[in-house]
Amino acid sequence: MVASVAVLSDVHGALPALDAVLAEPDVAAAERIVLTGDIAAGPLPVQTLDRLVAEGDRVVWVRGNADRELVAVARGGRSDIDVSDWAGRQLRPDQVQLLDRLPHPVTVDVDGFGPVLFCHGTPRDDDEVVLVDSSLDRWTEVLSTVPGDVRTVVCGHTHMPFQRLVDRRLVVNPGSVGMPYGRPGPHWALLRDGIVTLRHTAADPHALADAVVAASSYPGAAAWADAYARTVHSDAEALAVFAPRDGRRTERR
């Protein structure tokens, strides 16, 4: 059983944002760093993976939908997302193999929590969407495969930090390190002493954007940095875009 876990989700190849989070004292001190998917699909994919591999065995890797997509691109496929199509073609063979072997979901025993299930979209599907305002029926459905002794589920995918109860089970989304929605700057979460805290790293968004542009060879790096570091989509905008994908009807329940 581990004493503390820092959860980093949706890094999306944004190495400057990742470095800012890894420098946080509570992340540096965490016994485990759990990556809940979509790790390298962004402007600095090779460097981001190398940085995380250097952290050694304290990193727990969980597959995201974009990680699967990068593997497919690296093996001759195509992505409709420009940065993913570019990023997949940058990876070394060992990095493709790393991403191809990532598990989903992953359970870790955490002191004060017991078994905690870490996933990307939902425990049963790395591309499935659930939101903080998804109906209880929807949440019950997507958590139907989770063992009864798991009382905490941590997911990623939608880039919006939240925690809520679903029939006495705690569900957490740490938000995104590299492509945050809601407010600028990297988001992450800390599980320690039976308490979940949603965290935000205070970093100059313009400095993060400039660092991406300076280091990346992606042709669209400047536009990417403008869209995902300098200016951030609001949580209301993101919820409106994602809402149709959680199966909701027009009438809210």
C-alpha positions in Angstrom: 0.0 0.0 0.0 1.4 3.4 -1.0 1.2 6.5 1.3 0.5 9.2 -1.3 -0.3 9.5 -5.0 0.0 12.5 -7.3 -2.3 12.1 -10.3 -1.3 13.7 -13.5 -3.7 13.4 -16.4 -3.8 14.5 -20.0 -0.3 15.9 -20.3 -0.6 15.9 -24.1 3.0 16.3 -24.8 3.2 19.7 -23.0 6.6 19.2 -21.4 6.9 22.7 -19.9 3.6 22.3 -18.0 4.7 18.8 -16.9 8.0 20.1 -15.6 6.2 22.7 -13.6 4.0 20.1 -12.0 6.9 17.7 -11.3 8.7 20.5 -9.5 5.8 20.9 -7.0 7.0 19.7 -3.6 4.0 17.4 -3.0 4.6 15.8 -6.4 8.3 15.4 -5.8 7.5 13.8 -2.4 4.7 11.5 -3.6 5.4 7.8 -3.4 3.6 7.2 -6.7 2.8 9.4 -9.7 -0.2 8.0 -11.6 -0.6 9.1 -15.2 -4.3 8.7 -16.2 -3.8 8.7 -20.0 -3.2 10.9 -23.0 0.4 11.4 -22.2 2.3 12.3 -25.4 -0.2 13.4 -28.0 1.0 17.0 -28.3 3.9 19.2 -29.4 6.7 17.6 -27.5 5.9 13.8 -27.5 9.4 12.3 -27.4 10.7 14.6 -24.8 7.6 14.2 -22.6 7.9 10.4 -22.6 11.6 10.5 -21.9 11.0 12.9 -18.9 8.4 10.5 -17.4 10.5 7.4 -18.0 13.3 9.1 -16.1 11.1 9.2 -13.0 11.5 5.4 -12.8 9.3 2.9 -11.1 7.3 5.4 -9.0 5.4 6.3 -12.2 2.2 4.2 -12.8 1.1 4.4 -16.4 -2.5 4.2 -17.6 -3.6 4.1 -21.2 -5.7 6.9 -22.8 -7.5 7.0 -26.1 -4.8 9.3 -27.6 -2.1 6.9 -26.5 -3.7 4.2 -28.6 -4.1 6.7 -31.5 -0.3 7.5 -31.4 0.5 3.8 -31.7 -1.7 3.5 -34.7 -0.2 6.5 -36.4 3.3 5.3 -35.7 2.4 2.0 -37.4 1.2 3.7 -40.5 -2.2 4.9 -39.6 -3.6 8.4 -39.7 -5.3 10.7 -37.2 -7.9 13.4 -37.8 -6.2 15.5 -35.2 -3.2 17.3 -36.7 -0.9 17.3 -33.6 -1.6 13.6 -33.0 -0.9 12.7 -36.6 2.4 14.6 -36.3 3.3 13.3 -32.8 2.8 9.6 -33.7 5.3 9.9 -36.5 8.0 11.3 -34.1 8.1 8.4 -31.6 11.0 6.0 -31.4 10.2 2.3 -31.6 10.8 1.9 -27.8 8.3 4.6 -27.1 5.7 3.0 -29.4 6.2 -0.2 -27.6 5.8 1.5 -24.2 2.5 3.1 -25.2 1.2 -0.1 -26.8 1.7 -2.0 -23.6 -0.1 0.5 -21.3 -2.9 -1.1 -19.2 -6.4 0.3 -18.6 -7.7 0.5 -16.0 -5.1 0.2 -13.1 -5.9 -0.3 -9.4 -3.5 0.8 -6.7 -3.9 0.4 -2.9 -3.5 3.8 -1.3 -3.3 4.4 2.4 -6.6 5.9 3.7 -8.5 4.9 0.6 -8.0 1.2 0.0 -8.0 0.1 -3.6 -8.3 3.1 -6.0 -9.2 2.5 -9.6 -7.4 4.8 -12.1 -8.7 5.0 -15.7 -9.0 7.5 -18.5 -12.5 7.9 -19.8 -14.3 5.4 -17.6 -13.3 2.1 -16.0 -14.7 0.1 -19.0 -13.7 2.4 -21.9 -10.8 4.8 -22.3 -12.8 7.0 -24.7 -16.1 7.1 -22.9 -17.4 10.5 -21.6 -18.8 11.3 -18.2 -19.0 14.7 -16.6 -19.5 16.3 -13.3 -23.2 16.9 -14.2 -23.8 13.6 -15.8 -26.9 11.9 -14.4 -26.7 9.4 -11.5 -28.1 6.7 -13.8 -25.3 7.4 -16.3 -22.6 7.2 -13.6 -24.1 4.0 -12.2 -23.9 2.5 -15.7 -20.3 3.4 -16.4 -19.2 2.2 -13.0 -21.1 -1.1 -13.2 -17.9 -3.1 -13.8 -16.0 -1.7 -10.7 -15.6 -4.1 -7.9 -17.6 -3.3 -4.8 -14.5 -2.8 -2.5 -13.3 0.0 -4.8 -14.7 3.2 -3.2 -12.6 5.7 -5.2 -12.4 6.1 -8.9 -10.0 8.5 -10.6 -10.5 9.3 -14.3 -9.3 11.8 -16.9 -10.2 12.5 -20.5 -12.4 15.6 -20.2 -9.7 17.9 -18.9 -12.0 19.4 -16.2 -11.2 19.0 -12.5 -13.9 17.8 -10.2 -14.9 15.4 -7.5 -18.3 14.1 -6.7 -20.1 11.2 -5.0 -21.9 8.5 -6.9 -23.9 6.4 -4.4 -21.2 6.8 -1.7 -18.4 6.2 -4.1 -16.0 9.1 -4.7 -15.2 9.9 -8.3 -12.3 12.3 -9.1 -11.0 14.0 -12.2 -7.7 15.9 -11.7 -8.1 18.0 -14.8 -5.4 18.3 -17.4 -1.7 19.1 -17.1 -1.1 20.2 -20.6 -4.5 21.2 -22.1 -6.6 22.6 -19.1 -10.2 23.7 -19.4 -11.6 26.2 -17.0 -8.5 28.3 -16.1 -5.0 28.5 -17.4 -2.2 26.5 -15.9 -1.6 22.8 -15.1 -4.1 20.9 -12.9 -3.5 17.7 -11.0 -4.6 15.9 -7.8 -3.1 14.6 -4.6 -4.4 11.6 -2.7 -2.9 11.5 0.8 -4.1 10.7 4.3 -7.5 9.6 3.0 -8.1 13.1 1.5 -8.3 14.1 -2.2 -7.2 17.6 -3.0 -7.5 19.2 -6.5 -4.4 21.2 -7.2 -3.4 23.9 -9.6 0.2 24.8 -10.4 0.8 28.6 -10.6 2.7 29.0 -13.8 2.8 31.9 -16.2 0.7 30.7 -19.2 2.7 32.9 -21.6 6.0 31.4 -20.4 4.6 27.9 -20.8 3.4 28.7 -24.3 6.8 30.4 -25.3 8.7 27.3 -24.0 6.6 25.0 -26.1 7.1 27.1 -29.2 10.9 27.3 -28.6 11.3 23.5 -28.1 8.9 21.9 -30.5 9.4 21.2 -34.2 5.6 20.7 -34.7 4.6 23.1 -37.5 1.5 24.2 -35.7 3.2 24.7 -32.3 2.5 28.4 -32.1 -1.2 27.9 -32.8 -1.3 25.0 -30.3 0.3 27.0 -27.6 -2.0 29.9 -28.2 -5.1 27.7 -27.9 -4.1 25.5 -25.0 -1.6 27.6 -22.9 -2.2 31.3 -23.4 -5.9 31.1 -23.7 -8.0 28.3 -22.2 -11.5 27.1 -23.1 -13.9 27.7 -20.3 -15.5 24.9 -18.3 -18.9 26.0 -19.7 -17.7 25.7 -23.3 -16.1 22.3 -22.6 -19.2 21.0 -20.9 -21.4 22.1 -23.8 -19.1 20.3 -26.3 -18.8 17.1 -24.3 -22.4 16.9 -23.1 -23.9 15.1 -26.1 -21.3 12.3 -25.7 -22.5 11.3 -22.2 -25.7 9.9 -23.6 -27.9 12.6 -21.9 -31.4 13.5 -23.2 -32.4 17.1 -23.9 -34.2 17.1 -20.5 -31.9 17.1 -17.6 -32.7 14.5 -14.9 
